[in-house]
Amino acid sequence: MPKYAAYGAKLQYDADTTPTDLAYIRDLGGPTFSSDTVDVTTHDSPNGLREFIVSLRSGGEISLDLVFDPANAGHVKLTTEWQAATSDTYRIVMTDSGATEWEFDAFVTGFDMSQPADGELSASVTLTITGDINFSPA
């Protein structure tokens, strides 16, 4: 089974028009898929065991930690998208040999800046996925 280092993974914005790498990402997490279920157990369910169906699903969230640059166009875009409550098309490009891509629309729903006296200017950002994710294995 092949194994891949995460180093070199990319998060791109404007992925549906002119994909641009978001700069200075330290950590990239997600998406955090989830599915809601509905209990459809009846008196004639086999062996008295509960039965479930999947109802609504969510692509979840993407989390990223940035070394924040207030003059970087991508970082400015994150703050203006949050302010305008608009979504963008994002793409995660993985480091496997085929550069697998996952594309989705998301809103900036969290932006937590940090300015420690003994550290770098940084930000933790949360993107909430809306709708489907296009999984494109190589």
C-alpha positions, 0 to 999 in steps of 0.5 A: 500500500502506498503512503504519502507525505502530506507536505505539499498539499494545496488548497486553492480558491477560485477553483472553478475559474482561475485556481490559485493556491492559498499561500502560507498554510501551515496545517490543513484539516478536513473535510469532516464528512458526516451523515444523519440517520433516521431510525426506521425500526418496526415491530417486524424488524429482523431479530428485534434489531434497530434499522436505520437509513441515511438522511441528510449528509454534510461535507463538513468543514475544512480547517486551516492554520495560516501564517497570516499576511494581511497584504496577501490577495488570498488572505484578504479574499478570506476576510472579504468573503466572510464579511460579504457572506459569500461562498467560493469554489475551493479545491484540495490538491493532494500529494499522491502520484495522481494529484487527487483533487476534491472540489467544493463550495464553501463559506468562511465561517471562522477566522481566529487571528493570533498575534503573540509577542513571541511568535508570528502573525497567524490565523485559524480559518474554518470553511464550511462546505455547502452542497456536494464535493466533487471527488476526482481521483487521478 
